Amino acid sequence: MRPGSRLVVITALLALTAGCTRLAEEMETSRIEADMTGRPAGVRPGLEPLQNRQPPPQAEPAERPMIPPESVLPFPTVGIPWALAEAMLAGDPVAQHFFALKRLAARGLVPLDDATARRDDNLGALLPLTRPHPPAAGLDRPVPPSDGVEQRFSQLYDKTRSTPQARKAERDFLLDGLMPPATAPRAALPVPADQTAARQSLARLDRLKDAGLITRPERDEEARELQTLMGSGALPEILTAPLPPPPEPEIQKKPVKKAGPARPAGRMEGGVRGRFEVIPSPPQLSAPKLPAGSNAPAGLHLLSMGTAAHAEKAFEALKKEFPELAPLSYKVSKADLGDLGATYRLIAGPTDSATAEKLCADIRAKGQTCQATPFPQ
């Protein structure tokens, strides 16, 4: 054999030997993978029969939504801190449910389309006269503070906690309890039954608007319906519940009914006992103005609340929003509003009357209500 031919044969044999070695290594690797995955030996991934292929890993649920701009939220934008808005709604558990939903939507913890649908489905709880669709039952149950609600929902986006399915199930369960969906059982609309309740509803509408739960057009439309109802003569001034009948003895003959007037004295239309009396208009929620030329310590009435429990939190939020309040302290003044209950006025101070007037003018220019008033002693 010629030397050139011998060299070609040797080269071919070497290449064949190397190929056999690689094939043997691949078969051994395939056998090991088959032991670990259950795939038949000698079959490359993706080429095995369909019935033998492993299902692809399930994708994680959607990440926490991005924080949306205020302009697209299903609630109106107001220029007050969250703590102040929450303090204005103290003692109103129905409104607090809506406030917690608004805060979750603003933080990106609830998708906007879901928050919008739940608000629309339950808005009759805030606007019973202009939203005929009844709200879900259970909105009058107490709700935790919004800080705690937000923290709880934030934890449900932590991938290290439980499984994605368990986190989603818990998130849906909490959201259904906070603001039930359209499929939840409905409750009757709480329409005012007397003039006192109607006046309370009017005052509530202003709080709902100022806290950013309803828009001004929604407030005005509901207020017009309330005023029409109050002026129709259909609502008594005060509605008292009928007295329970006295217990009857075990054996007693039924008394013969005597003829009498069609409607006894003291009984209103519909058989409801009660009486009519004129109630003077309740005092304004605002504190009294400073007397002209007063040298007494002056204060700044910044907020009226339903309870004094949130006063410190509200004042700290106000100082962060308006640094000019930092040198002042505060006091809470309780005022009796008659049928409307009591209000708690947050008054910063003390200072002199000129400084109080100037500070209030500066703060009002930034969108915060403020009125100079005598500082509580």
DRENGU-594948 format. One record per residue (C-alpha): residue number from 1; x, y, z; chain. Coordinates in nm, 4 decimals, always signed. Example, Ala and Ser with C-alpha at 12.3 -4.5 7.8 and 13.67 -1.06 7.14 Angstrom:
% residues 2
> 1|+1.2300|-0.4500|+0.7800|A
> 2|+1.3670|-0.1060|+0.7140|A
% end
This chain:
% residues 377
> 1|+0.0000|+0.0000|+0.0000|A
> 2|+0.1282|+0.3370|-0.0872|A
> 3|+0.2315|+0.5693|+0.1988|A
> 4|-0.0312|+0.8285|+0.0979|A
> 5|-0.3138|+0.5756|+0.1016|A
> 6|-0.1971|+0.4378|+0.4354|A
> 7|-0.2166|+0.7874|+0.5869|A
> 8|-0.5747|+0.8362|+0.4627|A
> 9|-0.6858|+0.5046|+0.6158|A
> 10|-0.5252|+0.5843|+0.9514|A
> 11|-0.6964|+0.9259|+0.9610|A
> 12|-1.0371|+0.7718|+0.8870|A
> 13|-0.9898|+0.5097|+1.1594|A
> 14|-0.8992|+0.7742|+1.4149|A
> 15|-1.2114|+0.9801|+1.3300|A
> 16|-1.4299|+0.6693|+1.3577|A
> 17|-1.2793|+0.5843|+1.6957|A
> 18|-1.3442|+0.9368|+1.8263|A
> 19|-1.7060|+0.9232|+1.7049|A
> 20|-1.7662|+0.5919|+1.8779|A
> 21|-1.6225|+0.7336|+2.1990|A
> 22|-1.8568|+1.0354|+2.1865|A
> 23|-2.1544|+0.8097|+2.1135|A
> 24|-2.0714|+0.5929|+2.4114|A
> 25|-2.0417|+0.8998|+2.6349|A
> 26|-2.3791|+1.0347|+2.5143|A
> 27|-2.5488|+0.6989|+2.5719|A
> 28|-2.4102|+0.6877|+2.9259|A
> 29|-2.5317|+1.0443|+2.9914|A
> 30|-2.8734|+0.9555|+2.8490|A
> 31|-2.8918|+0.6521|+3.0773|A
> 32|-2.8182|+0.8667|+3.3830|A
> 33|-3.0809|+1.1238|+3.2796|A
> 34|-3.3312|+0.8437|+3.2253|A
> 35|-3.2719|+0.7225|+3.5804|A
> 36|-3.3303|+1.0750|+3.7128|A
> 37|-3.6202|+1.1960|+3.4959|A
> 38|-3.7932|+0.8796|+3.3801|A
> 39|-3.7395|+0.9646|+3.0113|A
> 40|-3.6469|+0.6665|+2.7893|A
> 41|-3.2737|+0.6241|+2.7426|A
> 42|-3.1299|+0.7404|+2.4131|A
> 43|-3.4040|+0.9976|+2.3470|A
> 44|-3.3081|+1.3626|+2.3379|A
> 45|-3.5229|+1.6160|+2.5279|A
> 46|-3.8125|+1.7390|+2.3152|A
> 47|-3.7999|+1.4336|+2.0804|A
> 48|-3.9604|+1.1792|+2.3135|A
> 49|-4.3222|+1.0666|+2.2472|A
> 50|-4.5887|+1.3171|+2.3562|A
> 51|-4.7241|+1.0897|+2.6259|A
> 52|-4.3773|+1.0673|+2.7828|A
> 53|-4.2905|+1.4364|+2.7806|A
> 54|-4.2738|+1.6230|+3.1128|A
> 55|-4.5163|+1.9190|+3.1433|A
> 56|-4.3502|+2.2623|+3.1345|A
> 57|-4.3155|+2.4390|+3.4709|A
> 58|-4.6167|+2.6540|+3.5640|A
> 59|-4.5596|+3.0274|+3.5384|A
> 60|-4.5818|+3.2389|+3.8528|A
> 61|-4.8976|+3.4493|+3.8940|A
> 62|-4.8773|+3.8118|+3.7893|A
> 63|-4.6335|+4.0270|+3.9806|A
> 64|-4.7500|+4.3103|+4.2038|A
> 65|-4.9112|+4.5716|+3.9751|A
> 66|-4.7313|+4.8995|+3.9175|A
> 67|-4.8422|+5.1978|+4.1269|A
> 68|-5.0938|+5.3743|+3.8981|A
> 69|-5.1145|+5.7509|+3.8449|A
> 70|-5.3838|+5.9231|+4.0507|A
> 71|-5.5700|+6.0294|+3.7373|A
> 72|-5.6741|+5.6711|+3.6542|A
> 73|-5.7886|+5.5668|+4.0013|A
> 74|-6.1613|+5.4875|+4.0410|A
> 75|-6.1712|+5.7404|+4.3293|A
> 76|-6.1341|+6.1197|+4.3102|A
> 77|-5.8052|+6.2847|+4.4025|A
> 78|-5.7988|+6.5076|+4.7130|A
> 79|-5.5141|+6.7186|+4.8418|A
> 80|-5.5038|+6.5897|+5.1997|A
> 81|-5.2814|+6.3235|+5.3593|A
> 82|-5.4104|+5.9691|+5.4031|A
> 83|-5.4117|+6.0022|+5.7828|A
> 84|-5.6405|+6.3059|+5.7705|A
> 85|-5.8825|+6.1409|+5.5316|A
> 86|-5.8982|+5.8328|+5.7532|A
> 87|-5.9583|+6.0473|+6.0635|A
> 88|-6.2535|+6.2175|+5.8915|A
> 89|-6.4170|+5.8761|+5.8407|A
> 90|-6.3812|+5.7588|+6.2017|A
> 91|-6.6977|+5.5943|+6.3282|A
> 92|-6.8234|+5.5165|+5.9752|A
> 93|-6.7312|+5.1510|+5.9041|A
> 94|-6.9023|+5.1510|+5.5621|A
> 95|-6.6896|+5.4444|+5.4459|A
> 96|-6.3788|+5.2825|+5.5940|A
> 97|-6.4290|+4.9781|+5.3676|A
> 98|-6.4215|+5.2083|+5.0630|A
> 99|-6.1224|+5.4006|+5.2006|A
> 100|-5.9212|+5.0792|+5.2461|A
> 101|-6.0042|+4.9752|+4.8868|A
> 102|-5.8931|+5.3169|+4.7588|A
> 103|-5.5621|+5.2911|+4.9414|A
> 104|-5.4957|+4.9395|+4.8090|A
> 105|-5.5680|+5.0542|+4.4528|A
> 106|-5.3431|+5.3601|+4.4927|A
> 107|-5.0580|+5.1390|+4.6173|A
> 108|-5.0918|+4.8968|+4.3259|A
> 109|-5.2006|+4.6094|+4.5519|A
> 110|-5.5362|+4.5625|+4.3749|A
> 111|-5.5755|+4.5804|+3.9948|A
> 112|-5.7549|+4.8938|+3.8789|A
> 113|-6.0261|+4.7085|+3.6870|A
> 114|-6.1077|+4.4971|+3.9928|A
> 115|-6.1141|+4.7992|+4.2268|A
> 116|-6.3362|+4.9926|+3.9843|A
> 117|-6.5856|+4.7074|+3.9486|A
> 118|-6.6081|+4.6517|+4.3251|A
> 119|-6.6578|+5.0236|+4.3951|A
> 120|-6.9329|+5.0522|+4.1330|A
> 121|-7.1092|+4.7374|+4.2569|A
> 122|-7.1286|+4.8713|+4.6151|A
> 123|-7.1581|+5.2491|+4.5692|A
> 124|-7.5217|+5.2303|+4.6841|A
> 125|-7.3882|+5.2044|+5.0404|A
> 126|-7.2594|+5.5635|+5.0081|A
> 127|-7.5269|+5.7009|+4.7713|A
> 128|-7.8496|+5.5126|+4.8520|A
> 129|-8.0872|+5.7573|+4.6793|A
> 130|-7.9060|+5.7898|+4.3462|A
> 131|-7.7623|+5.4378|+4.3127|A
> 132|-8.0595|+5.1980|+4.3039|A
> 133|-7.8378|+4.8871|+4.2915|A
> 134|-7.8218|+4.7541|+4.6515|A
> 135|-7.4730|+4.7177|+4.8017|A
> 136|-7.3342|+4.3903|+4.9329|A
> 137|-7.4287|+4.2751|+5.2798|A
> 138|-7.1677|+4.3083|+5.5539|A
> 139|-7.0196|+4.6473|+5.4677|A
> 140|-7.1193|+4.7749|+5.8120|A
> 141|-6.8742|+4.5374|+5.9821|A
> 142|-6.5674|+4.7038|+6.1410|A
> 143|-6.2552|+4.7096|+5.9245|A
> 144|-5.8935|+4.7201|+6.0541|A
> 145|-5.6913|+5.0416|+6.0122|A
> 146|-5.5803|+5.0960|+5.6524|A
> 147|-5.2109|+5.0640|+5.7471|A
> 148|-5.2723|+4.7078|+5.8642|A
> 149|-5.4809|+4.6219|+5.5577|A
> 150|-5.2093|+4.7509|+5.3236|A
> 151|-4.9366|+4.5590|+5.5081|A
> 152|-5.1374|+4.2363|+5.4921|A
> 153|-5.1907|+4.2665|+5.1155|A
> 154|-4.8233|+4.3561|+5.0613|A
> 155|-4.7195|+4.0310|+5.2277|A
> 156|-4.9252|+3.8327|+4.9781|A
> 157|-4.6896|+3.9396|+4.6982|A
> 158|-4.3901|+3.7896|+4.8824|A
> 159|-4.2911|+3.4787|+4.6827|A
> 160|-4.1192|+3.3245|+4.9842|A
> 161|-4.4513|+3.2913|+5.1652|A
> 162|-4.6499|+2.9774|+5.0818|A
> 163|-4.7334|+2.8802|+4.7220|A
> 164|-4.8605|+3.1113|+4.4467|A
> 165|-5.1992|+2.9396|+4.4500|A
> 166|-5.2326|+2.9756|+4.8287|A
> 167|-5.1341|+3.3435|+4.8184|A
> 168|-5.3842|+3.4178|+4.5420|A
> 169|-5.6625|+3.2341|+4.7280|A
> 170|-5.5918|+3.4306|+5.0455|A
> 171|-5.5775|+3.7595|+4.8536|A
> 172|-5.9167|+3.6920|+4.6913|A
> 173|-6.0649|+3.5921|+5.0271|A
> 174|-5.9463|+3.9122|+5.1987|A
> 175|-6.0626|+4.1319|+4.9104|A
> 176|-6.4070|+3.9686|+4.9051|A
> 177|-6.4409|+4.0451|+5.2756|A
> 178|-6.3303|+4.4051|+5.2308|A
> 179|-6.5412|+4.4923|+4.9238|A
> 180|-6.7561|+4.1980|+4.8019|A
> 181|-6.8033|+4.1367|+4.4291|A
> 182|-7.1284|+4.1639|+4.2339|A
> 183|-7.2111|+3.7978|+4.3031|A
> 184|-7.2251|+3.8486|+4.6817|A
> 185|-7.5619|+3.8701|+4.8628|A
> 186|-7.7142|+4.2189|+4.8563|A
> 187|-7.8509|+4.4274|+5.1450|A
> 188|-8.1358|+4.6808|+5.1615|A
> 189|-8.0464|+5.0439|+5.0979|A
> 190|-8.0276|+5.2568|+5.4174|A
> 191|-8.2651|+5.5397|+5.3202|A
> 192|-8.3187|+5.8106|+5.5898|A
> 193|-8.6433|+5.7618|+5.7802|A
> 194|-8.6762|+6.1070|+5.9414|A
> 195|-8.5473|+6.4625|+5.9148|A
> 196|-8.2734|+6.4038|+6.1722|A
> 197|-8.1316|+6.1088|+5.9780|A
> 198|-8.1513|+6.3099|+5.6556|A
> 199|-7.9476|+6.5947|+5.8072|A
> 200|-7.6912|+6.3408|+5.9253|A
> 201|-7.6742|+6.1991|+5.5719|A
> 202|-7.6116|+6.5485|+5.4295|A
> 203|-7.3219|+6.6040|+5.6698|A
> 204|-7.1857|+6.2587|+5.5834|A
> 205|-7.1838|+6.3411|+5.2113|A
> 206|-6.9433|+6.6290|+5.2745|A
> 207|-6.7082|+6.4001|+5.4688|A
> 208|-6.7176|+6.1387|+5.1929|A
> 209|-6.6335|+6.4019|+4.9302|A
> 210|-6.3558|+6.5629|+5.1352|A
> 211|-6.2002|+6.2205|+5.2049|A
> 212|-6.1989|+6.1362|+4.8342|A
> 213|-6.4528|+5.8543|+4.8278|A
> 214|-6.7133|+6.0256|+4.6054|A
> 215|-6.6845|+6.2965|+4.3435|A
> 216|-6.8415|+6.6401|+4.3718|A
> 217|-7.1074|+6.5600|+4.1053|A
> 218|-7.1964|+6.2403|+4.2942|A
> 219|-7.2227|+6.4375|+4.6186|A
> 220|-7.4369|+6.7124|+4.4614|A
> 221|-7.6743|+6.4648|+4.2958|A
> 222|-7.7315|+6.2737|+4.6197|A
> 223|-7.7714|+6.6000|+4.8168|A
> 224|-8.0434|+6.7211|+4.5771|A
> 225|-8.2385|+6.3981|+4.6278|A
> 226|-8.2016|+6.4287|+5.0046|A
> 227|-8.3226|+6.7885|+5.0064|A
> 228|-8.6193|+6.6947|+4.7879|A
> 229|-8.7075|+6.4161|+5.0302|A
> 230|-8.6726|+6.6476|+5.3297|A
> 231|-8.8982|+6.9100|+5.1721|A
> 232|-9.1665|+6.6682|+5.0575|A
> 233|-9.3265|+6.6402|+5.4019|A
> 234|-9.2905|+6.2601|+5.3958|A
> 235|-9.0295|+6.2531|+5.6739|A
> 236|-9.1239|+6.3257|+6.0373|A
> 237|-8.8845|+6.5347|+6.2420|A
> 238|-8.8150|+6.2481|+6.4821|A
> 239|-8.9146|+5.8877|+6.4309|A
> 240|-8.9481|+5.6762|+6.7448|A
> 241|-8.9944|+5.3035|+6.7440|A
> 242|-9.3388|+5.1705|+6.8466|A
> 243|-9.3691|+5.0691|+7.2094|A
> 244|-9.3818|+4.6927|+7.2710|A
> 245|-9.7260|+4.5646|+7.3750|A
> 246|-9.7700|+4.4681|+7.7423|A
> 247|-9.7572|+4.0947|+7.8137|A
> 248|-10.0956|+3.9260|+7.8209|A
> 249|-10.1962|+3.6902|+8.1022|A
> 250|-10.2230|+3.3251|+8.0181|A
> 251|-10.6055|+3.3317|+8.0243|A
> 252|-10.7711|+3.6491|+7.9192|A
> 253|-11.0764|+3.7310|+7.7177|A
> 254|-11.0190|+3.9496|+7.4211|A
> 255|-11.1506|+4.2998|+7.4969|A
> 256|-11.4180|+4.4379|+7.2738|A
> 257|-11.2810|+4.7150|+7.0586|A
> 258|-11.4553|+5.0446|+7.1142|A
> 259|-11.5253|+5.2855|+6.8388|A
> 260|-11.2807|+5.5703|+6.8380|A
> 261|-11.0990|+5.8072|+6.6105|A
> 262|-10.9416|+5.6607|+6.2987|A
> 263|-10.5992|+5.7627|+6.4259|A
> 264|-10.5433|+5.8058|+6.8025|A
> 265|-10.3632|+6.1088|+6.9309|A
> 266|-9.9885|+6.0661|+6.9327|A
> 267|-9.9892|+5.8221|+6.6405|A
> 268|-9.8546|+5.9169|+6.2979|A
> 269|-9.9366|+5.7894|+5.9525|A
> 270|-9.8585|+5.4215|+5.9151|A
> 271|-9.9314|+5.3391|+6.2789|A
> 272|-9.5914|+5.4596|+6.4096|A
> 273|-9.5929|+5.6216|+6.7507|A
> 274|-9.4012|+5.9433|+6.7923|A
> 275|-9.4296|+6.3170|+6.8175|A
> 276|-9.3458|+6.6195|+6.6084|A
> 277|-9.1210|+6.8839|+6.7494|A
> 278|-8.9032|+7.1562|+6.6017|A
> 279|-8.5302|+7.0923|+6.6348|A
> 280|-8.3051|+7.3958|+6.5942|A
> 281|-8.0387|+7.3699|+6.3263|A
> 282|-7.7196|+7.2175|+6.4649|A
> 283|-7.4168|+7.4448|+6.5069|A
> 284|-7.1545|+7.4546|+6.2332|A
> 285|-6.8758|+7.1991|+6.2360|A
> 286|-6.6242|+7.4832|+6.2222|A
> 287|-6.4940|+7.6312|+6.5461|A
> 288|-6.5965|+7.9884|+6.6412|A
> 289|-6.4032|+8.2712|+6.4784|A
> 290|-6.1618|+8.4936|+6.6692|A
> 291|-6.3302|+8.7990|+6.8211|A
> 292|-6.2060|+9.1258|+6.6784|A
> 293|-5.9210|+9.2751|+6.8810|A
> 294|-5.8861|+8.9689|+7.1038|A
> 295|-5.5599|+8.9319|+7.2966|A
> 296|-5.6378|+8.5791|+7.4183|A
> 297|-5.4284|+8.2851|+7.2926|A
> 298|-5.5321|+8.1930|+6.9392|A
> 299|-5.5334|+7.8619|+6.7559|A
> 300|-5.5869|+7.7137|+6.4087|A
> 301|-5.8893|+7.4869|+6.3580|A
> 302|-5.7580|+7.2367|+6.1031|A
> 303|-5.9923|+6.9392|+6.1108|A
> 304|-6.3150|+6.8028|+6.2628|A
> 305|-6.3124|+6.4327|+6.3475|A
> 306|-6.5620|+6.1743|+6.4619|A
> 307|-6.3321|+6.0590|+6.7419|A
> 308|-6.0290|+6.1937|+6.9255|A
> 309|-5.8395|+5.8651|+6.8867|A
> 310|-5.6688|+5.9740|+6.5627|A
> 311|-5.5747|+6.3255|+6.6757|A
> 312|-5.2015|+6.2685|+6.7270|A
> 313|-5.1655|+6.0760|+6.4013|A
> 314|-5.3568|+6.3444|+6.2123|A
> 315|-5.1504|+6.6300|+6.3568|A
> 316|-4.8214|+6.4557|+6.2745|A
> 317|-4.9382|+6.4128|+5.9159|A
> 318|-5.0375|+6.7804|+5.9003|A
> 319|-4.6951|+6.8923|+6.0251|A
> 320|-4.5268|+6.6906|+5.7511|A
> 321|-4.7590|+6.8448|+5.4923|A
> 322|-4.7278|+7.2012|+5.6307|A
> 323|-4.3899|+7.2584|+5.8043|A
> 324|-4.5091|+7.5979|+5.9337|A
> 325|-4.7124|+7.4062|+6.1944|A
> 326|-4.4028|+7.2389|+6.3426|A
> 327|-4.3497|+7.4951|+6.6263|A
> 328|-4.7091|+7.4531|+6.7475|A
> 329|-4.8722|+7.1933|+6.9678|A
> 330|-5.2381|+7.0959|+6.9501|A
> 331|-5.5494|+7.0354|+7.1570|A
> 332|-5.8723|+6.8515|+7.0822|A
> 333|-6.1951|+7.0350|+7.1619|A
> 334|-6.5203|+6.8368|+7.1842|A
> 335|-6.8361|+7.0091|+7.0532|A
> 336|-7.1908|+6.8789|+7.0920|A
> 337|-7.3855|+6.8966|+6.7638|A
> 338|-7.7224|+6.7937|+6.8993|A
> 339|-7.8855|+6.5266|+6.6823|A
> 340|-7.5675|+6.4902|+6.4794|A
> 341|-7.3785|+6.3715|+6.7881|A
> 342|-7.0398|+6.5165|+6.8787|A
> 343|-6.7408|+6.6334|+6.6790|A
> 344|-6.3797|+6.6673|+6.7891|A
> 345|-6.1972|+6.9750|+6.6642|A
> 346|-5.8217|+6.9533|+6.6095|A
> 347|-5.6834|+7.2978|+6.7013|A
> 348|-5.3136|+7.3844|+6.6675|A
> 349|-5.1531|+7.6520|+6.8825|A
> 350|-5.1216|+7.8513|+7.0939|A
> 351|-5.0145|+8.1682|+6.9164|A
> 352|-5.1350|+8.5260|+6.8784|A
> 353|-5.4313|+8.6251|+6.6650|A
> 354|-5.2264|+8.7911|+6.3880|A
> 355|-5.0030|+8.4854|+6.3479|A
> 356|-5.3042|+8.2522|+6.3495|A
> 357|-5.4751|+8.4518|+6.0745|A
> 358|-5.1589|+8.4594|+5.8613|A
> 359|-5.0869|+8.0870|+5.9053|A
> 360|-5.4444|+7.9978|+5.8161|A
> 361|-5.4298|+8.2119|+5.5026|A
> 362|-5.1074|+8.0384|+5.3948|A
> 363|-5.2455|+7.6910|+5.4644|A
> 364|-5.5767|+7.7580|+5.2911|A
> 365|-5.3833|+7.8677|+4.9812|A
> 366|-5.2343|+7.5140|+4.9731|A
> 367|-5.5750|+7.3458|+4.9821|A
> 368|-5.6154|+7.2715|+5.3557|A
> 369|-5.9127|+7.4039|+5.5525|A
> 370|-5.8126|+7.6340|+5.8376|A
> 371|-5.9857|+7.8891|+6.0594|A
> 372|-5.8391|+8.1074|+6.3342|A
> 373|-6.0201|+8.0398|+6.6607|A
> 374|-5.9644|+8.0826|+7.0357|A
> 375|-5.7183|+7.8229|+7.1632|A
> 376|-5.8801|+7.5868|+7.4215|A
> 377|-5.7690|+7.6522|+7.7779|A
% end
